Amino acid sequence: MRHIVSSARLIFVILAALVGLNACASDEFTSVPPKDPGERALGGPAVSSAAYRMTVGDHIRVTVFGSTPVINEYTIDEIGAIAIAPMGPLVVKETTAAEAAALIAKSYTQAGLYRDPRVTVDVVSFGPFYMRGEVAKPGEFQYRPGMSLFAAVATAGGYTYRANRERVFIRKAHEAIETEYELTSDIAILPGDVIRIPDLHL
């Protein structure tokens, strides 16, 4: 009898440990206290074309003006770089288009390819955003300029019946911390965002 009781206790301990491991595995990000949704207001500075900071997956056009303009297109790779021959990888992640243009012009000058190049950078298409949690079709989706949270949720098939419609957690590209926002107004989405819709108990 004691052997049976001991075995039962052992099984209970193992099951409890497995549940704990699963809980830890599902908790991928560390959250921070809620922030004002106004920080992500639609049409605000965070989403203007001049202030936008490029991220992995963005497809950009680089134009070098000279006697004959040289135009090339690149997709920012997983390390945040574009491969400009013959200079090799050049990290442009987290730069604005103007900052990237200045960086590319400087690299051309240092490589002795141009004396004083005039360079422009334009974002042709944006990298994806990601939906997790209580939406009908979690996954990766193509970003569209000016996209709002409500549009992003609709793209993912809408909320599930378990969804908490009063708050959302968003992790910016290449960050390990997600930020909580109360859904008092619509929120702007950016390329690379990982959006998590919690359930009713959160």
C-alpha positions as protocol buffer text, in pm:
chain_id: "A"
residue {
  index: 1
  type: MET
  ca { x: 0 y: 0 z: 0 }
}
residue {
  index: 2
  type: ARG
  ca { x: 278 y: 241 z: 92 }
}
residue {
  index: 3
  type: HIS
  ca { x: 445 y: 160 z: -240 }
}
residue {
  index: 4
  type: ILE
  ca { x: 126 y: 256 z: -427 }
}
residue {
  index: 5
  type: VAL
  ca { x: 93 y: 585 z: -236 }
}
residue {
  index: 6
  type: SER
  ca { x: 459 y: 671 z: -297 }
}
residue {
  index: 7
  type: SER
  ca { x: 419 y: 597 z: -669 }
}
residue {
  index: 8
  type: ALA
  ca { x: 111 y: 817 z: -684 }
}
residue {
  index: 9
  type: ARG
  ca { x: 297 y: 1102 z: -515 }
}
residue {
  index: 10
  type: LEU
  ca { x: 587 y: 1061 z: -758 }
}
residue {
  index: 11
  type: ILE
  ca { x: 352 y: 1077 z: -1056 }
}
residue {
  index: 12
  type: PHE
  ca { x: 188 y: 1391 z: -912 }
}
residue {
  index: 13
  type: VAL
  ca { x: 527 y: 1561 z: -869 }
}
residue {
  index: 14
  type: ILE
  ca { x: 629 y: 1475 z: -1226 }
}
residue {
  index: 15
  type: LEU
  ca { x: 301 y: 1607 z: -1368 }
}
residue {
  index: 16
  type: ALA
  ca { x: 334 y: 1928 z: -1168 }
}
residue {
  index: 17
  type: ALA
  ca { x: 686 y: 1977 z: -1298 }
}
residue {
  index: 18
  type: LEU
  ca { x: 574 y: 1926 z: -1657 }
}
residue {
  index: 19
  type: VAL
  ca { x: 294 y: 2179 z: -1616 }
}
residue {
  index: 20
  type: GLY
  ca { x: 545 y: 2427 z: -1476 }
}
residue {
  index: 21
  type: LEU
  ca { x: 780 y: 2371 z: -1768 }
}
residue {
  index: 22
  type: ASN
  ca { x: 500 y: 2425 z: -2018 }
}
residue {
  index: 23
  type: ALA
  ca { x: 400 y: 2746 z: -1844 }
}
residue {
  index: 24
  type: CYS
  ca { x: 757 y: 2872 z: -1860 }
}
residue {
  index: 25
  type: ALA
  ca { x: 791 y: 2776 z: -2225 }
}
residue {
  index: 26
  type: SER
  ca { x: 476 y: 2967 z: -2320 }
}
residue {
  index: 27
  type: ASP
  ca { x: 594 y: 3279 z: -2137 }
}
residue {
  index: 28
  type: GLU
  ca { x: 834 y: 3390 z: -2410 }
}
residue {
  index: 29
  type: PHE
  ca { x: 861 y: 3757 z: -2325 }
}
residue {
  index: 30
  type: THR
  ca { x: 894 y: 3973 z: -2020 }
}
residue {
  index: 31
  type: SER
  ca { x: 619 y: 4234 z: -1993 }
}
residue {
  index: 32
  type: VAL
  ca { x: 650 y: 4587 z: -1863 }
}
residue {
  index: 33
  type: PRO
  ca { x: 384 y: 4808 z: -1700 }
}
residue {
  index: 34
  type: PRO
  ca { x: 111 y: 4945 z: -1929 }
}
residue {
  index: 35
  type: LYS
  ca { x: 193 y: 5247 z: -2143 }
}
residue {
  index: 36
  type: ASP
  ca { x: -23 y: 5526 z: -2281 }
}
residue {
  index: 37
  type: PRO
  ca { x: -179 y: 5417 z: -2613 }
}
residue {
  index: 38
  type: GLY
  ca { x: -115 y: 5775 z: -2728 }
}
residue {
  index: 39
  type: GLU
  ca { x: 250 y: 5676 z: -2774 }
}
residue {
  index: 40
  type: ARG
  ca { x: 130 y: 5471 z: -3070 }
}
residue {
  index: 41
  type: ALA
  ca { x: -132 y: 5709 z: -3203 }
}
residue {
  index: 42
  type: LEU
  ca { x: -231 y: 5656 z: -3565 }
}
residue {
  index: 43
  type: GLY
  ca { x: -62 y: 5913 z: -3788 }
}
residue {
  index: 44
  type: GLY
  ca { x: 173 y: 6021 z: -3511 }
}
residue {
  index: 45
  type: PRO
  ca { x: 550 y: 6074 z: -3541 }
}
residue {
  index: 46
  type: ALA
  ca { x: 616 y: 5704 z: -3473 }
}
residue {
  index: 47
  type: VAL
  ca { x: 466 y: 5608 z: -3809 }
}
residue {
  index: 48
  type: SER
  ca { x: 563 y: 5903 z: -4032 }
}
residue {
  index: 49
  type: SER
  ca { x: 777 y: 5808 z: -4330 }
}
residue {
  index: 50
  type: ALA
  ca { x: 1062 y: 6040 z: -4230 }
}
residue {
  index: 51
  type: ALA
  ca { x: 1084 y: 5902 z: -3875 }
}
residue {
  index: 52
  type: TYR
  ca { x: 1032 y: 5535 z: -3963 }
}
residue {
  index: 53
  type: ARG
  ca { x: 1328 y: 5319 z: -3864 }
}
residue {
  index: 54
  type: MET
  ca { x: 1385 y: 5030 z: -4100 }
}
residue {
  index: 55
  type: THR
  ca { x: 1381 y: 4670 z: -3986 }
}
residue {
  index: 56
  type: VAL
  ca { x: 1448 y: 4315 z: -4105 }
}
residue {
  index: 57
  type: GLY
  ca { x: 1241 y: 4223 z: -4410 }
}
residue {
  index: 58
  type: ASP
  ca { x: 1204 y: 4576 z: -4544 }
}
residue {
  index: 59
  type: HIS
  ca { x: 1276 y: 4601 z: -4917 }
}
residue {
  index: 60
  type: ILE
  ca { x: 1456 y: 4924 z: -5006 }
}
residue {
  index: 61
  type: ARG
  ca { x: 1570 y: 5106 z: -5320 }
}
residue {
  index: 62
  type: VAL
  ca { x: 1912 y: 5276 z: -5316 }
}
residue {
  index: 63
  type: THR
  ca { x: 1981 y: 5539 z: -5581 }
}
residue {
  index: 64
  type: VAL
  ca { x: 2330 y: 5683 z: -5634 }
}
residue {
  index: 65
  type: PHE
  ca { x: 2324 y: 5996 z: -5846 }
}
residue {
  index: 66
  type: GLY
  ca { x: 2609 y: 6065 z: -6086 }
}
residue {
  index: 67
  type: SER
  ca { x: 2646 y: 6116 z: -6460 }
}
residue {
  index: 68
  type: THR
  ca { x: 2417 y: 5813 z: -6481 }
}
residue {
  index: 69
  type: PRO
  ca { x: 2205 y: 5722 z: -6177 }
}
residue {
  index: 70
  type: VAL
  ca { x: 2272 y: 5376 z: -6035 }
}
residue {
  index: 71
  type: ILE
  ca { x: 1966 y: 5211 z: -5884 }
}
residue {
  index: 72
  type: ASN
  ca { x: 1968 y: 4888 z: -5684 }
}
residue {
  index: 73
  type: GLU
  ca { x: 1715 y: 4719 z: -5456 }
}
residue {
  index: 74
  type: TYR
  ca { x: 1790 y: 4519 z: -5142 }
}
residue {
  index: 75
  type: THR
  ca { x: 1602 y: 4330 z: -4872 }
}
residue {
  index: 76
  type: ILE
  ca { x: 1731 y: 4387 z: -4519 }
}
residue {
  index: 77
  type: ASP
  ca { x: 1851 y: 4047 z: -4399 }
}
residue {
  index: 78
  type: GLU
  ca { x: 1820 y: 3875 z: -4060 }
}
residue {
  index: 79
  type: ILE
  ca { x: 2120 y: 4064 z: -3917 }
}
residue {
  index: 80
  type: GLY
  ca { x: 1979 y: 4396 z: -4034 }
}
residue {
  index: 81
  type: ALA
  ca { x: 2219 y: 4444 z: -4323 }
}
residue {
  index: 82
  type: ILE
  ca { x: 2216 y: 4491 z: -4701 }
}
residue {
  index: 83
  type: ALA
  ca { x: 2493 y: 4351 z: -4921 }
}
residue {
  index: 84
  type: ILE
  ca { x: 2627 y: 4634 z: -5138 }
}
residue {
  index: 85
  type: ALA
  ca { x: 2896 y: 4514 z: -5378 }
}
residue {
  index: 86
  type: PRO
  ca { x: 3188 y: 4542 z: -5351 }
}
residue {
  index: 87
  type: MET
  ca { x: 3169 y: 4677 z: -4996 }
}
residue {
  index: 88
  type: GLY
  ca { x: 2991 y: 4382 z: -4841 }
}
residue {
  index: 89
  type: PRO
  ca { x: 2723 y: 4385 z: -4567 }
}
residue {
  index: 90
  type: LEU
  ca { x: 2621 y: 4725 z: -4434 }
}
residue {
  index: 91
  type: VAL
  ca { x: 2392 y: 4735 z: -4129 }
}
residue {
  index: 92
  type: VAL
  ca { x: 2099 y: 4972 z: -4184 }
}
residue {
  index: 93
  type: LYS
  ca { x: 1853 y: 4825 z: -3932 }
}
residue {
  index: 94
  type: GLU
  ca { x: 1709 y: 5087 z: -3696 }
}
residue {
  index: 95
  type: THR
  ca { x: 1813 y: 5375 z: -3923 }
}
residue {
  index: 96
  type: THR
  ca { x: 1581 y: 5614 z: -4104 }
}
residue {
  index: 97
  type: ALA
  ca { x: 1598 y: 5636 z: -4483 }
}
residue {
  index: 98
  type: ALA
  ca { x: 1798 y: 5958 z: -4456 }
}
residue {
  index: 99
  type: GLU
  ca { x: 2043 y: 5807 z: -4206 }
}
residue {
  index: 100
  type: ALA
  ca { x: 2088 y: 5498 z: -4423 }
}
residue {
  index: 101
  type: ALA
  ca { x: 2153 y: 5717 z: -4728 }
}
residue {
  index: 102
  type: ALA
  ca { x: 2424 y: 5909 z: -4540 }
}
residue {
  index: 103
  type: LEU
  ca { x: 2579 y: 5581 z: -4418 }
}
residue {
  index: 104
  type: ILE
  ca { x: 2586 y: 5436 z: -4770 }
}
residue {
  index: 105
  type: ALA
  ca { x: 2734 y: 5756 z: -4916 }
}
residue {
  index: 106
  type: LYS
  ca { x: 3009 y: 5752 z: -4653 }
}
residue {
  index: 107
  type: SER
  ca { x: 3087 y: 5387 z: -4728 }
}
residue {
  index: 108
  type: TYR
  ca { x: 3112 y: 5457 z: -5101 }
}
residue {
  index: 109
  type: THR
  ca { x: 3350 y: 5747 z: -5033 }
}
residue {
  index: 110
  type: GLN
  ca { x: 3568 y: 5542 z: -4796 }
}
residue {
  index: 111
  type: ALA
  ca { x: 3585 y: 5262 z: -5053 }
}
residue {
  index: 112
  type: GLY
  ca { x: 3707 y: 5512 z: -5314 }
}
residue {
  index: 113
  type: LEU
  ca { x: 3416 y: 5437 z: -5548 }
}
residue {
  index: 114
  type: TYR
  ca { x: 3273 y: 5790 z: -5544 }
}
residue {
  index: 115
  type: ARG
  ca { x: 3423 y: 6124 z: -5446 }
}
residue {
  index: 116
  type: ASP
  ca { x: 3109 y: 6292 z: -5312 }
}
residue {
  index: 117
  type: PRO
  ca { x: 2807 y: 6073 z: -5390 }
}
residue {
  index: 118
  type: ARG
  ca { x: 2448 y: 6183 z: -5350 }
}
residue {
  index: 119
  type: VAL
  ca { x: 2243 y: 5888 z: -5229 }
}
residue {
  index: 120
  type: THR
  ca { x: 1874 y: 5842 z: -5160 }
}
residue {
  index: 121
  type: VAL
  ca { x: 1700 y: 5548 z: -4992 }
}
residue {
  index: 122
  type: ASP
  ca { x: 1333 y: 5465 z: -5035 }
}
residue {
  index: 123
  type: VAL
  ca { x: 1134 y: 5187 z: -4867 }
}
residue {
  index: 124
  type: VAL
  ca { x: 967 y: 4990 z: -5146 }
}
residue {
  index: 125
  type: SER
  ca { x: 784 y: 4743 z: -4922 }
}
residue {
  index: 126
  type: PHE
  ca { x: 782 y: 4671 z: -4551 }
}
residue {
  index: 127
  type: GLY
  ca { x: 871 y: 4364 z: -4349 }
}
residue {
  index: 128
  type: PRO
  ca { x: 593 y: 4158 z: -4186 }
}
residue {
  index: 129
  type: PHE
  ca { x: 423 y: 4181 z: -3850 }
}
residue {
  index: 130
  type: TYR
  ca { x: 319 y: 3885 z: -3635 }
}
residue {
  index: 131
  type: MET
  ca { x: -5 y: 3798 z: -3455 }
}
residue {
  index: 132
  type: ARG
  ca { x: -15 y: 3565 z: -3152 }
}
residue {
  index: 133
  type: GLY
  ca { x: -267 y: 3469 z: -2889 }
}
residue {
  index: 134
  type: GLU
  ca { x: -643 y: 3490 z: -2918 }
}
residue {
  index: 135
  type: VAL
  ca { x: -693 y: 3555 z: -3289 }
}
residue {
  index: 136
  type: ALA
  ca { x: -846 y: 3314 z: -3538 }
}
residue {
  index: 137
  type: LYS
  ca { x: -534 y: 3277 z: -3754 }
}
residue {
  index: 138
  type: PRO
  ca { x: -209 y: 3353 z: -3567 }
}
residue {
  index: 139
  type: GLY
  ca { x: 96 y: 3395 z: -3788 }
}
residue {
  index: 140
  type: GLU
  ca { x: 299 y: 3628 z: -4010 }
}
residue {
  index: 141
  type: PHE
  ca { x: 129 y: 3898 z: -4216 }
}
residue {
  index: 142
  type: GLN
  ca { x: 233 y: 4166 z: -4465 }
}
residue {
  index: 143
  type: TYR
  ca { x: 244 y: 4516 z: -4320 }
}
residue {
  index: 144
  type: ARG
  ca { x: 66 y: 4804 z: -4491 }
}
residue {
  index: 145
  type: PRO
  ca { x: 155 y: 5169 z: -4421 }
}
residue {
  index: 146
  type: GLY
  ca { x: -80 y: 5327 z: -4170 }
}
residue {
  index: 147
  type: MET
  ca { x: -197 y: 4991 z: -4037 }
}
residue {
  index: 148
  type: SER
  ca { x: -387 y: 4994 z: -3708 }
}
residue {
  index: 149
  type: LEU
  ca { x: -427 y: 4724 z: -3445 }
}
residue {
  index: 150
  type: PHE
  ca { x: -790 y: 4668 z: -3540 }
}
residue {
  index: 151
  type: ALA
  ca { x: -688 y: 4620 z: -3905 }
}
residue {
  index: 152
  type: ALA
  ca { x: -413 y: 4379 z: -3795 }
}
residue {
  index: 153
  type: VAL
  ca { x: -661 y: 4174 z: -3592 }
}
residue {
  index: 154
  type: ALA
  ca { x: -899 y: 4165 z: -3889 }
}
residue {
  index: 155
  type: THR
  ca { x: -614 y: 4044 z: -4111 }
}
residue {
  index: 156
  type: ALA
  ca { x: -562 y: 3756 z: -3866 }
}
residue {
  index: 157
  type: GLY
  ca { x: -928 y: 3653 z: -3890 }
}
residue {
  index: 158
  type: GLY
  ca { x: -1059 y: 3852 z: -3593 }
}
residue {
  index: 159
  type: TYR
  ca { x: -1072 y: 3781 z: -3220 }
}
residue {
  index: 160
  type: THR
  ca { x: -1154 y: 3442 z: -3074 }
}
residue {
  index: 161
  type: TYR
  ca { x: -1436 y: 3417 z: -2820 }
}
residue {
  index: 162
  type: ARG
  ca { x: -1171 y: 3393 z: -2546 }
}
residue {
  index: 163
  type: ALA
  ca { x: -998 y: 3720 z: -2642 }
}
residue {
  index: 164
  type: ASN
  ca { x: -951 y: 4005 z: -2397 }
}
residue {
  index: 165
  type: ARG
  ca { x: -1059 y: 4312 z: -2595 }
}
residue {
  index: 166
  type: GLU
  ca { x: -945 y: 4564 z: -2337 }
}
residue {
  index: 167
  type: ARG
  ca { x: -568 y: 4521 z: -2364 }
}
residue {
  index: 168
  type: VAL
  ca { x: -292 y: 4409 z: -2600 }
}
residue {
  index: 169
  type: PHE
  ca { x: 77 y: 4324 z: -2566 }
}
residue {
  index: 170
  type: ILE
  ca { x: 320 y: 4441 z: -2836 }
}
residue {
  index: 171
  type: ARG
  ca { x: 687 y: 4357 z: -2873 }
}
residue {
  index: 172
  type: LYS
  ca { x: 882 y: 4579 z: -3110 }
}
residue {
  index: 173
  type: ALA
  ca { x: 1119 y: 4424 z: -3362 }
}
residue {
  index: 174
  type: HIS
  ca { x: 1434 y: 4276 z: -3205 }
}
residue {
  index: 175
  type: GLU
  ca { x: 1327 y: 4349 z: -2847 }
}
residue {
  index: 176
  type: ALA
  ca { x: 1282 y: 4091 z: -2574 }
}
residue {
  index: 177
  type: ILE
  ca { x: 1028 y: 4294 z: -2376 }
}
residue {
  index: 178
  type: GLU
  ca { x: 665 y: 4335 z: -2473 }
}
residue {
  index: 179
  type: THR
  ca { x: 465 y: 4640 z: -2371 }
}
residue {
  index: 180
  type: GLU
  ca { x: 105 y: 4634 z: -2254 }
}
residue {
  index: 181
  type: TYR
  ca { x: -145 y: 4886 z: -2391 }
}
residue {
  index: 182
  type: GLU
  ca { x: -504 y: 4941 z: -2285 }
}
residue {
  index: 183
  type: LEU
  ca { x: -740 y: 4947 z: -2582 }
}
residue {
  index: 184
  type: THR
  ca { x: -894 y: 5285 z: -2512 }
}
residue {
  index: 185
  type: SER
  ca { x: -826 y: 5382 z: -2875 }
}
residue {
  index: 186
  type: ASP
  ca { x: -689 y: 5228 z: -3191 }
}
residue {
  index: 187
  type: ILE
  ca { x: -313 y: 5171 z: -3194 }
}
residue {
  index: 188
  type: ALA
  ca { x: -61 y: 5203 z: -3476 }
}
residue {
  index: 189
  type: ILE
  ca { x: 125 y: 4889 z: -3584 }
}
residue {
  index: 190
  type: LEU
  ca { x: 479 y: 4888 z: -3724 }
}
residue {
  index: 191
  type: PRO
  ca { x: 674 y: 4633 z: -3929 }
}
residue {
  index: 192
  type: GLY
  ca { x: 837 y: 4369 z: -3712 }
}
residue {
  index: 193
  type: ASP
  ca { x: 583 y: 4407 z: -3430 }
}
residue {
  index: 194
  type: VAL
  ca { x: 483 y: 4089 z: -3246 }
}
residue {
  index: 195
  type: ILE
  ca { x: 126 y: 4143 z: -3128 }
}
residue {
  index: 196
  type: ARG
  ca { x: -21 y: 3919 z: -2859 }
}
residue {
  index: 197
  type: ILE
  ca { x: -391 y: 3923 z: -2784 }
}
residue {
  index: 198
  type: PRO
  ca { x: -437 y: 3782 z: -2429 }
}
residue {
  index: 199
  type: ASP
  ca { x: -731 y: 3578 z: -2309 }
}
residue {
  index: 200
  type: LEU
  ca { x: -1008 y: 3701 z: -2082 }
}
residue {
  index: 201
  type: HIS
  ca { x: -821 y: 3603 z: -1765 }
}
residue {
  index: 202
  type: LEU
  ca { x: -535 y: 3851 z: -1830 }
}
